[in-house]
Amino acid sequence: MDNFVITIGREFGSGGLDVARKLSDKLNVKYYDKELLAMAAKESGLCEEIFENHDEKPTNSFLYSLVMDTYSVSGYTSAPFLDMPLNHKVFLAQFDAIKKLAEKESCIIVGRCADYALAEHPNCTSVFIHADMDFRINHVMETFHLTKEKAKDMIQKTDKKRASYYNYYSSKKWGDSRSYNLSLDSGQLGLDGCVEMILNYMDIKQKHKG
């Protein structure tokens, strides 16, 4: 089997990162989350701190589609890239890093519009992990040692940022089941159940192709 990639979009507190870790162990491939920022920084020549400051955060520039068109024919050293807003440089550098990574190895990529970046990849399975608010609040309270109110506030703010980032940069809608191959409820299935469903899906998909 050629390189395969699993991309995981996730509601905050749904355990999407835990699912990525568990899949990584089962499949014996790496998962990438924040590591992508360092890779993109290294390749683009921009400082890593810039990537951390712009990580999965929304933007509001009308120039984006224009910039994408000019960038795609020219690359990092051209005037269009040098002149574009910083948040676009960051997105494009990540976009490139994700594509290069998928060419190089089988892996799991968390967030950062990876499903959109790899839309043309023949062996990409895109997954969205969600759960009801109570499950997510409890998960966040335990993970970050927060009160119920603070956990809820963190969930709402993080989801809002992720949604506007995804909706802005991709042509799809964050969390909409039609945007992904699989949409799984971790509150109902549990994290191990989500892992099992993803592996079953990949297995069936492979047999169907074969």
N, C-alpha and C positions, 0 to 999 in steps of 0.2 A: 504494500500500500504506500502511495506517495505521502508526502508530508500532510498531516491533518492538523487542523486548528479548531479549538473550541473557544468561542468568545462568550463572555459572561457579562451581561448587563444586569444590574441589580438595584432593587429598592434598598435604601439605607436600613440596616438592621435585619435584613432578610437572610443573612448568612451566605451571600454570594461568594465572598472571598474564601470562606471555609469550604464551600463546595469546590472551588478551584483548587484549594490545597489537597482535598481528598482525591479529586480526579488526578491530580499531579502524581500522587502516591500510587494510585491504581494503574495508571497508564505509563508510569515511569518517564514522564516528560516534565519540563519546567513550566511553572506558571509565572506570568509577568503581571505585575501591578505597578508599583512605583518605579520598578527597575527600568520601565520604558522611558521614564523621564531622563534618567542618566544616559541611556543609549541615544535618545533623540538629541540631547544636549551635545554629546560628544560628536555626533555626525554633522550637526548643523553649525557647530562652533559657537553656539549661544551658551550663556552660563546656566548651570543646572538650577540655580536659585530662581531664575526667571520661569523655568518650567514648573517648579513647585508652586510659585505664586499664581500661575495661570491654570493649574491642574483642574480639569473638568469644571471650569468656571465659564459662565455665559459671557457673551459679548453683544455689542449692538452696532455693528457697522454695516452700512449698505454696500460697501465696496467689495464685500467678500466674493461674490460670484465672478465679478470682474477680475479680481486678483487671482482667483483659482485658474481662470482661463489663461491669463498671461504667465502665471507660474508654471503651469503644466508644460509649456513649450520651452521654458528657459532655465529653471533650476535656481539653486541657492545664491549663485554669485551675480545674478543679473540685477539690473536696476529695479524691475518690478518687485523682486523679493526684498531687496534692500530698502525699498520705499514703503513697503506695506506695514500696517499696524503690527505691533509686537505680538498681540494675541493670535494673529493669523500666522505669523512666522512659527510660533510655538505649535499651533495645530498642524501645520504642514510638515514640520519636522517630525512630529509624533506619527502622523499619517504615513510618512516615508519609512520611519523606523519599524512600524507595525508590518508594512508590506515586505520589507527586507527580512525581518524575523521569520515571517511565514514561509518565505522562499527557502530559508536556511535550515529550518528545523520544525518538527512537530511540536506544538506547544498549546498552552491555555493562556488567553489574554483577558484580563478583567477590565471592563469599562472602556473609556476613552474612544468611543465610536469605532471600536475595532471591527465590529460586524459590517459597518459601512465601508471602512477601508478595505475589507477583504470580500466585498460583494462579488467579485469576479473569481474568487478562489474556489476551485472545484471541490475541495475537501474541507470546507469550513462549515461548522455547525454553530449556529448562533442561538444562544439561550438567554432567557430573561428570568431572573429569580425574584419572586415577590411573596408577600405574606400579609396577613391582616395586622392591623395596628397594634393590637395587644401583644402578639408574638414579637413584633419588632421592638416595641418599647421594652419588653423584658430582656430581649437579647442585648440591646444597647445599654440598659441599666447594669447588666452583669459585666459586659465587656469594658465599659468606661467608668463604672462605679458612679453612676449619676442617679439623681432623683427622677421620679416618674415624669415630672413636668419638664425637667431639663432634657431628658431623653426624647420626649415627644417633640420639643422645640428643635433639637438637633436633627431629628428625622425629617421634619417638615422643611427645614432650611436646606439640608443636604439634597433631598429629593428635588426641590425646586431648582437648585443649581444644576444638578445632573440633567434634569429634563430640558432646561433651556439651552444648555450646552449641546446636548444631543440633537434637539429639534432644530437648532440653528445651523449646525455644521453638517448634519446628514439630511437626506431628503425624506426622512421617516419620522415617526412619532415615538418618543420614548415610552416604553411600557405597553404600547399597543401590540397585541399578540400577532398582528399581521407583519410587524417589523422583524419578527424572529422565527426561527424554525421551531423552537420549543419555548413555551411559557409555563413555568412550574411554580406551584405554591409550596414553599418550604415549610409553612405552618402546618399544612395538611400532610405533606410527604415526609417531613424531617429532612435533614441534610443528607443522610445516607440514601434515603429514598430518591432524592433529586439526582444524586450521583448515579444510582442504578438506572433511573429513567434515561439519563443522557447516554449512558453506555449502551442501553438497549436500543435507543434511537439510532445511534451510530452503527450498531450491528445490523439492524434491519435495513438501514439506508444502504450499507455496503452490499448486502445480499440482493437488494432490489437492483442496484447498479450492475451487479455481477450477472 
